[in-house]
Amino acid sequence: MALNVQCMTKRIAHWIDGRETPGHSGRTSPVFNPATGRQTAQVDLASKDEIDAAVAKAAEAAKQWRHASLSKRSAVLFKFRELLHDRADDLAAIVTAEHGKVLADAAGEIARGLENVEFATGVPQLLKGDFSEQVSSGVDVYSIRQPLGVVAGITPFNFPAMVPLWMCANAIACGNAFILKPSEKDPSASLFLARLWQEAGLPDGVFSVLHGDKEAVDALLVNPDIAAVSFVGSTPIAKYIYETGTAHGKRVQALGGAKNHMLVLPDADVDLAADAAVSAAYGAAGERCMAISVAVAVGAAGDKLVDAIAERLPKLTVGNGADPGTDMGPLITAEHRDKVAGYLDAGAEAGATLVVDGRQAEVPAEGFFLGTTLMDHVTPEMSVYTDEIFGPVLCVVRAETYDEAIELVNSNQFANGTAIFTRDGGAARRFQFDVEVGMVGINVPIPVPVAYYSFGGWKASLFGDTHMYGPEGVNFYSRAKVVTSRWPDPSTSSVDLGFPRTR
C-alpha cells in the first residue's frame, strides 16, 4: 500500500504577528535532509493575499516599534544576542539537518551572524546624527536618522541563519519591522530565530517569517508598504529583484553570484596556499558565495600547487554533516548535485584535466553527495570557468605573469571576493590596489568582513548602491532627515521673499 508522504512529515508554517500561522494557499514545498535524501517536512508557500495581509500587520507593528527608545531597542538586541549565543548548538543542528553542512560549519555560520547582532546592539551610537550651531544668526542645523517602516529580506539556502542575521539585526535596531522570506529548501532556522526574537521581548509583528516561492517574492516586491528589500542569491535573480523592486519605488540591495579567484604567486608558501584552497573551495560542499572556485597559479607555482591540493583531497571525509569526523556534507538537492556533476564532463571535453574526479569518490549511497573535484589547465572560455557552479569543484588556471593573472580576475563578470597568497608585501599591496573586486584577502582565502565593516561585491555580484550589514547596513535601513531650526525673538520677524542666506 502506498504511503502518503505528506502525512508522515511535519508541517512548517509562517510566523505572523508573534505566532506560527499555517498557510491557506493550499501550496507546499518538500523539505529534505540532504544527507539521507528523505523528505522530513513540508513548508507552506504563501499566496499574494497572505503576503499582503502579513505586511499590513507588520506595518502596524512598525508604527509602534519606531517609538521605542534606543535603549529599549538595544536591550532587546542584547537579550536576543544572549539567547542566540546560548542556543547556538540547537540552531546549528537545525541548519545541518536541512542544509547538510557539517555541524562545525553550521556553528561557524551562527558565530558570524552573532557578530552582526553584537554590532547592532550599539544602535544608540550608530544612529547618532550631526549638529551645527549658528549656521546663520540664531539658526542651527542638525541631522537625524529615522526608520523606513517595513523592510524585507529574501535569503538563500546556503546560509539559513547567518544571512538573515546580516539583515534583521540592523533593520530592527533602526526601528523597522522586518519580514523574512527564507529559502523554502531549509526554512526551519528562520522560525527558530523568530522564537528567539519573541523571547527577547521584541513586540509581535516586528519580525515575521513568510515562506514562499516566486509568487511570494513578487508580492513583496510590488507591495507598497514594503520600503526596502535585501537579497542574496544568484545574479539573474538579483538583477530581477533589483529591477522590479526599484521600479516599484523601493530601496534594493541585491547580492548576486560569484566566481572567486585566488592568486598564488611563485614565492607563496605552497602548503599554506593548498590548505587555504582546500578549505575555501570545499567547505559547505562549495555552496558558498565566497568559496574559492578558481585558483590562479602564477608562473612556477602551478605544478606544486596542484600536487599539494590533490594530496589533501583523499584525506577528506565526505558524509552526514551530523556525524563527528565528517569534513564535507552533501549538496542541497539531488538536482543540484547532478547539475554540478554535469560540469565535470563538460570541462574534460573542453580540454581541462580531471586531476581528481568527485564522481569517483567514496560517498554514502543515500543522500545528495558528490566528492571533491580538482580540474587543472582550465581556460577562461570553458563553462567550468564562466559559470557559477556552486559545488565542490576547484578549477586551476595557469598564468605566466602577475599582469596576466590580474587581467583574468578583472575581466570576469563577477567581482565578489578574491585573494592573493604571497610572501611579498609589495605584490600584495599592488594587488589590493589593482584588483576590481569588492572584498580582498591577503593570505586569507575567504575575506568575509567583520561585522563593523560591510559585505558586498562589485559588477555582476551586486545590484544597488550599498553593501550589506555594518555601517552601510545601518544607512540602508534608515533615512536621513536634516532639520534647520530657529527660535527667534518675535520682534525681529519680517517678511523676506529672497532665497535664505547663511551670511
N, C-alpha and C positions, 0 to 999 in steps of 0.2 A: 504494500500500500504506500502511495506517495505521501511524503510528509510536507506539511505547509511550513516552509522555512520562516515566513514572517511570524508565525505563531510561536516559534522556538527562539526568537531573538528579542532583545529588549528594544523599546522604542525611545528614541531621543527626540525630545520636544524642544520648543523655543523657550526663551526666558524673557518674559514680558511683564513689566510692572511689578517686579520683585518675586515672580513665581514661575515655575515650569508651566508652560501653556501648550498643550497639544495642538498641532495644526489641524485645519479643517479643509485643506485644499484637496485632500484625497491622494496627493502625490508623495511618494517617499523615495529614498535612495538607499541602497545597501551599504553597510559599513563592514569592513573585513579586518581580520587580524592577518596582516601580510605574511607573518611567519608561519601560519598554518594554512592559509588560503581559505579559511572558513569564515562565513558571514557571522558576525557577532551582534549586529544591531541593524535597525532601520531608522533613518533620520527623516523627520518631516521636512518637506520642501514648501516654503511659504509662497502664497499667491500674491499678486499685486494688492488685492484688497487687504490681506493680512499685513503686508508691509505698511500700507498706508495707515491702517489702524494703530499699529505699534508705533509708528513715527509720531502720530498725533499724541499718544500717551507720553512719549519721550519729550515732545515739545512742551507739554505741561510741566513735566518734571524739570526741564531746563530753566523754565521761568523762575522756579523756586530755588534751584541749585545756584544760580548766578548770584543770589542774595546771600549765600553762605559766606561767612567771613573767611579770609585767607587762613586764619588759624584753625578754623573748623575743617577746611579742606585739607590742610596739612595734617591735622590729627587723623582724619580718615585714611590718608595715604600712609602715614606711619603705621597705623593698625593693619592696613592691608599688607604692607611690607612685612610686618611681623608674622602674619598668618601665612603668607606665601613662603617665607623662609622656613617656618616650622613644618609646613606640609609639602615641601618640595619633593620629597620621595614619593608621596602619593600621586602627585601630579606627573612626575616622571614615569611612573608605572602606567598611567593612562596614556601618555604620549607613546611609549614603547608599544603598548598593546594595539594601538590604532595606526601608528605610523610605521613602526618596525625598527627604528633606530635603537641602538644599544642603550641600556639604562644610563651608563656614564655620559653618553652624548646627550640624552634627554635631560639629565641633571645639569649639564653644562648650558644647554639652551635656557633652562629656567634661571640659572645663575646670571646669565647675560640679560635676561628680561628683568630680573630683580634690580639690576643696576639702573634701569630706566625708571623704576618705581622710586628708588632712592634719590635719583636726580629730581623727580617731580615733587618729592617731599619739601624741597626748597622753594615751593611756589611763592611764598611771601617775598623772597629775594628776586625770583625770576620775573615777577610781574611789576617790579618797581619801574616807575616812569621817570621823567626828567622835569626839572623846574628851572625856569629862567626868570629872575626877578628884575623888574624895572626895565623891560624891553623898550618901553616908552614911558612917559611921565605917568606914574600911577598904574601902569599896565604890567601884568605878569602873564607868562605863558608856560603851560605845563602839559605834559603828555600822560595819558593813561592807556592801559590795555584792557580790553573787555572781551568776554567770550562771544562766540559766534552763534550759539544756540544748540542745534542738534547736528552732530557730525557722525560720519560713518566710516568704518574700516572694513575693507574686503581683503581677507588674508589667505595665504596659501597653505597647502597641506604640509609643506616640509618643515615649518616651524609653528606648530599649532598653539604654542604657549608664548614663545618669545616675541613674534611679530605682533600679535595683539597687544602685548605689554609695551612694545615700542610706541603704539598709538594711544591706547586708552589712558595710560598714566598721565601723560601731558594734557590730553584733551579734558579729562575730568578735573585735573588740577587747575586748569584755566577757567573752569566754571561751566563747561559744556555738558550736555547729555551725549553719551556715546553709544552707537549701535554697531555691534559686531556681526558681520556676515562671514563666518569661518568657512573653510573648505568642508564640503559635505563628505569628504573621504575620511576625516578624523575630527569629528565635531565635539567629542566629549570634553576635551580640555577647556573649551570655551565655557561650558556650563560649570565646571569646577571653579573657574575664575569668577563667574557670576555669583556663586555662593560665597566665595571669599569676600567679594565686594560688599555683599549684603551683611555678612558677619562683621565687617569692619565699620559698619554704620553708614554706608552710602545710602541715601534715600532711594526708595523704589522708583524705577523708571529712568534713573540716571545712567545705568548700564543695562543694555538689552542685548540679547543674542537672537538673531533671526537666521535660521538655516535656509539654504536655498540654492538654486542654480541660476541660469541666465535670467529667468523671469524675476527673481528676487533682486538681482543686481540691477537690472534695467529699472525696476520700480524705485530703487534707492537713487539712481542717477537722475530720474526725472521728478522726484518728489520735491515740491517747492519748499518744504520745511527742512530739508537737508541742506546745510550751508556749505559743507566741505566733505570731501571723500579722500581717504588714503587707501592706497592699493599696493600690493606686492604680488608679482606673478610674471607671466611671460610677456614678452614685448608686444605681440599682436594684441593681447587683451589690455595691456597697459595703455597702448595707444587708443584703443576703443574707449576705455574708461575715461581717459583724459579728454578726448574729443567730445564725447557725449556729455560728460559732467560739466565741462566748461561751456558747452553750448546751452546748458540749462542754468547758467549763472553761478556755478559752484566753484569754490577753490578745489583744485585737484593736485595731489602729489601721487604719481603713479610710477612705481619702480618696476622696471622690466627685466629682460633676460641678461645673460652674461656669457662671456667666453674668456675666462680669466687666464692670463698668461703669467708664467713665472720664468724670468730670465735667469739663467745660470751661466755666469762668466767663467772663463778658464781658471781664474785664481780662487774660485769658491771652494769651501770645504765640501767635498763631494758627499761625504757621509751625512753631514748636516743637511745638505740640499736634498738628498734622497729621502731622508727621514721626513723632511717637511713636505716633499712632493707626495709621498705616500699618504701621510696624514691628511693633507689638504684635498687630495684627489678622491680618496676612497671613504673618508668619513661620511656617515649617513648615506652610504652607497652612492656617493656623488650627487645626492639630491640637495644641494646647497647652491644658492645663487652666488656664494663666494667661494665655491670649490675651485681649485686649480684644475683646469681641464686641458691646458696646453703648457708643456714645459719647453721653453726655447733654449736649446743647448748651443752656446756660442763657441765657435772655434773648436779647440781640443777638448772641450767639456763633454761632447756628445757621447762617445762610447763609454766613458767611465760612468756617466750619469745613468745611462740606460742599463748598464750591467748592475749598478748598485740598486736601482729601483727593482729590477727583475729579481734580484737576490732576496729582496724583502717580501715579495708578494706571496710566495708559498707558505710563509710563516703566519699569515693572517688567517684567523678562524672566521668562517662565514656561517652564520646560523641565527637562531632565535635571539633577538636582542635582549630578552629577559634572562637568558642563561649566562651565568658567570663565565668569563673567559672568551666570550664572543667579541670579535673585533668589528665585524660589519654585519648588518642585518639585511633584510630583503628590500626590494623596491616596493613602491606603494601599491601597484596593481599588476595583475598578470599582463594586461595590455601594454602597460608602460615597459615592463621587463622585456616583452617581445619586441617592442619598438627599438629599445636600446640595443638588444642583441642583433637586430637587423642592420645596424650601422657597422658591425664588425665585418660582415661580408662585403658591404659597400666600400669600406676602407681598403680591404685587401684587394678587391677587384680594381680599385683605383691606383694601386701600386704601393700602399703602405705595408709595412712589415708587422705581422702579428707576433710580437715577442712573447706575450702571454695572452692566451685566449680565455676569457672568462667563462665561455660556454663549456670548457673542458674541466673546470674546477669542481672539486668535490663539495657539493652543497646539499642541504636537505631536499628530499624528494617532494615534500609538501611545501607550500608557500611560494612566494614570488621572488625566488632567489636567482642571482646571476653573480658569478665570480668576478674578480678584478681583471681588468684588461689593460695591457700596455701596448701601444702602437707606435712604432718608430718610422722615421722617414715620411712623416705626414707633410703634405704640401697645402698651401692656402686654398686651392681650388677644390679640394676634396670635401665631401659633405660632412665627414667626421670632424673637419676643421670649421666649416662655415656654420654648422647648426649647433644649437644648444642641446646637447644630448641628454644632460641631466641624469647621468648614471655613472657607474664605476668604470669609466673609460678615461685613461690618460693618454693624450697624444704628444709625441715628441717631434718638434720641428727643428731642423738644423739651420743655423745661421752662421755665416763665416765671420761676421763682424758685429760689433755693438750697434753700429748705424743700421745695418740690415735688420737686426732684431727690433730696434726701436721703431723702425718703419713698419714692421709686421704688426706690432701692437697698435700703433696709431692708425693703421689702415683698417682695423677691424671695426665693424659697426657697433659692437658692444664696448662699453668702457666702464664697467662696474668696479672691479678690483684688479690689481696687478702686484707683482712682487719681483724683487731682484735679489740674487744671492751672490755675494762678492765679499772679498776682504778689503777692497779698495774704496775708501771713503769718498774720494773724488768721483769715482764712477757712480757710486750710489747717489751722491748729491746731483750729479748731472742727470741721472735717470729721473729723479723726482721732479726735476725742472722740465725735462724733455717730454715725459710721457703724458699723453692726453687721456687720463683715466681719473675717475673721481676719488678712489681710495688706493693708497700705495703702501706696500710693505717693503721694508729693507731688512732682509734676513728674517722676515716674518711672512709666512705664506698666506695667511687669511687675515688681512688687515681690517677687521671689523672695528670701527672706532669705539672707544669707551663712551659711556652714556652722556658725558658732558661735552662731547663733540657731536657731530651729526653724520648720519649714514646716507650715502647716495652716490650714484654713478653719473656718468656723462653720456651724451649721444643717445643711442637707442636703449640705454639702460635706465633712463629717467625721462619722464614726461612731466613737466611742471617746473616751477622756479625754485622750490625749496627742497632740501634734503630732509630726511626723517629723523625723528627724536632729537634730543639735545636742544640747544638754543634755537635752531631753525624750526624744530617741532613746536616749541612754545610760540614762536611767531606765527606759525601756520594755524594754530588753534586759537589764536586771539587776534584782535584787530586794534590798531592804534586810533586813539582819538586825541586831538590837540585842542586844548581849551585856552582861549585868550580872555583874561579876566581883569576887570577894573571896578574898583569901589570908590566912585568919585564923590566929591562934595557937590551936592545938588546945585549949589550956587554957581558952580563953574560950567554947568551943562549948556551946550549951544548946538544949533543945527549946523552941520557941515557936510555938504554933498560931495566933497572931494574924496579920492581914494585914501584910506587910512595910511598915515605915515608913522614911522617909528622914531623920527627925529624931531 
